[in-house]
Amino acid sequence: MLYWLLKYVILGPLLKLIFRPRVEGLHHVPATGPVILASNHLSFSDSIFTPLIVPRKVTFVAKAEYFTGKGIKGWLTKMFFVGTGTIPVDRSGGRAARAALETQLKVLRAGGVAGIYPEGTRSPDGRLYRGKTGVARLALESGAPVVPVVMLNLDEIQPPGKIIPKVQRVRIRFGPPLDFSRYAGLAGDRFVERAVTDEIMYELMELSGREYVDMYAQKAKSTPSPPAPQPRQPIAA
């Protein structure tokens, strides 16, 4: 109930009024049935605007620490994530990745919409980084189509570390669904999972016009001298 109140009564109308989202290709998201929304990850706000724009309920997973904070700030953070349909997952142990996968599989088996960031973390510089194969495992085990989603300018509106976003029109683009039924029964094959993941990342690169870096984003964040960004091409209107 809180999810729908935030989306349509409390938060959603205000955000739409302020940020005037410009959305392309929303018709690519099926009206019913399981679907995976695979998105690039530029900003904390990604997890706000995707559920806001998609008519169906979108479920993301997030680290459990977001739900266990102390004081007023901790309570507000918890309520925000609960209200946006985010499910807490303990990512501290070796089985954490599987726990996140199982959580999203339950959503898909119930005919829902699962949101995932294949890069695993926010991009440190706006570029697109190598995808982790969890998105492929999710697609292969569920049989759900994958709809690529790109945030075109949320890194300009709310860069990492910035709490208050800049008031600017949000731009989001959805691509045609990707069907991986040709790989049915091959979940767990690391070569197949890498091929599926790379195909998804290629579509994200094409949709976004962002430079692709064949390195995990988490590694780039810890590398003293990561590859320098190249000048970005203007986003097509």
N, C-alpha and C positions, 0 to 999 in steps of 0.2 A: 504493500500500500504506500509506504514512504517513497518508493521508487517513482510511482506514477504521480504522487503529489508534487515531488520535486520537479519532475519532468514537465508536467502540464499546468501546474498551479503556482508553485512557489519560485522555483529557480529558472525553469525553461523559458517562460515568456520574457523574463527580464534579460536573460542572456541573448535571446534572439533579437530583442529590441536594441541592445547595446552593440552587439558584434555582427549583426545582420549577415548570418552565414550564407555564403554563395556555394551551392552544392551542385556537383555534376555527377550524373550517372547513378543516382539513388535507385532508379528502377532496376538496377542490376541485383539488388538485394531481394531474394525471394520473399513473397508475402507469407509463406508458410513453410514448415519443414526445417530440418537442421541446416545450418550454414555457419561457416567460419569466416569471420572478418579478420583478415591479416593486414596489419597496418604498419607503416613506418612510425617511428617514435621520436618526436622532436621536443615535446613539452609535457609537463604535468597536465596541461589542459586537454591533451589528446583524449584522455579517459573521461572528460566531461562532454566534449562536443560530439564524439561518435555516438554515445547513447542518446544525446539530445536530438540528433538529426535522424537517426534510424527509427521508424515508427514502432518497431518491435523492441522488446527488452533485450539488451545486450549485456552479457555477463563476462566480466574480466576477472582474473585472479590477481591478488597482490600479496606481498609479504605480510605475515601475521602481525608484525610490529606496528603496522598502521592501525591495528584494532586494539592495541593494548597500552596506548599512551596514557599518561597520568594528567590529572587536572582538567581544566576547561578546554585547553587546546587539544588534549588527547581525546576528550569526549566528542568535541566538534569534528575532529578528524575521523573518528570511528563512525559517527553518524553520517558524515559525508560519504564514506565508502559503502556503508550499508545502504544508504539511500540511492546510490548509483548502481546498485546491483553487484558490487564487487565482493568476491568470496575470498576470505583469508586462507593462506596456505603457508605452512611452516617450511621455510626454505633453508633451514639451518643444517639439515642432515643430508646424507647421500641419497636418500630416497625422495628428496624434496621435489625433484623434477617429475618423478612418477606421480607424486601426490597431486601436483598441479594438473598433470595430464588427465588423471582419473576424475578430477573435479570437473574439467571441461567436457570430458566424455559423457558424464552424467547429464550435463546440460544438453548436449547434442542428441543423446539417446531419448531425451524427453521432447525432442523436436524444437529445441531452442537455438539461440544465436550465441555463439562463443566468440569473444574478441581476444586477439592475441597479437603480441608484438614479436615477430620472428627474431629481431635483433637482440631481444632479451633485456635491453636497457635503453635509456635515451641516448640518442646520438650526441657525441660531445661537440660536434661542429656543424651539424645540419646535413652532413653527407649520409648516404645509405651504407650500412655495414653488413658484413656477412651474416646470413641468417643461421640460427640454430635449428637443428632438425626436429625439434619438438613439434613444430607446426606440421611437418610432413607426417610424423607419427600420428598426430591428431586426425589429420585428413584420411590417412590410410585405415586407421582403426575404426573411424566413424563412418567412412564413406560419404561424408558431407562435402558439398562443393566449397571451394575457397573463393571468396570475393576479395580482391585486393583493394585496399583503401589507402589513400595518401593524404596526409596533412600537408598543404602547400606552403603555409606561412606561419604556423603556430610558433616556430622558433623565433620569429620576429616579434610576435605578440607577447609571448611569455618565455623568454630564454631560460635555460636551467639556472636556478638560483634566484630568479626574480619572482617575488611573491605577488605583486600587483601587476596584472597584464596591461599592456598598452591597448587603448581602444582603437581597433582597426577591424575591418571586415575579415572574418574567418573564411578561408577557402579550403574546401574538401572535395576530393574526386574519388569516385568509385569506378572500378573497372569490371568488365564482364566476368562471370564466374569461371573458375578453373576446375575442370573435371579430371580427377585422377583415378577414375574407375579402372583404367587400363592396368593399374598396378594393384588391383584387388588381391588380397592374400599375401602381399609382400611387405607388410609392416614388420619392422625389425631388420630388414635388409639395409645395411648402412649405405650401400651404393645407391639404392633406389631412393632412400630417404634424402640423401644429399641431392640427387637429381631433382626431386620434387621441390625441395627447399630452394634450390637455385632457380628453378622455373618461377617460383613465387617471387623471389627477390628481383628477378629480371623484370617481371611485370610491374613491381613497385618502382623500379628504376625508370622504366618507360613512362609510367603514369606521372611520376613526380618531376622528371627532368633533373633529378639530383645525381651528383657524381657517386659512383659505387666504389667502395674500398673493400678489397678482399682480405679483411681482417675483422675479428670480432670487436664490437664496440667496447666491450669491457677491457679488452687488451689495449685498445687505442687510448683509453682513459689513463692507463697505467704506464704507457710508453712515453719516455721523456721527449722524444722527437718523432711524433707520428707524421705520416705523409702530409705535406702541406695541401690544403684545399685548392682546387683549381677554380678559376672564375666560373660562377654559375650562369647558365643560359637563362634568359628571361622565361617565366612561366607563360605558356600560351593562354591567351584570354578566353 
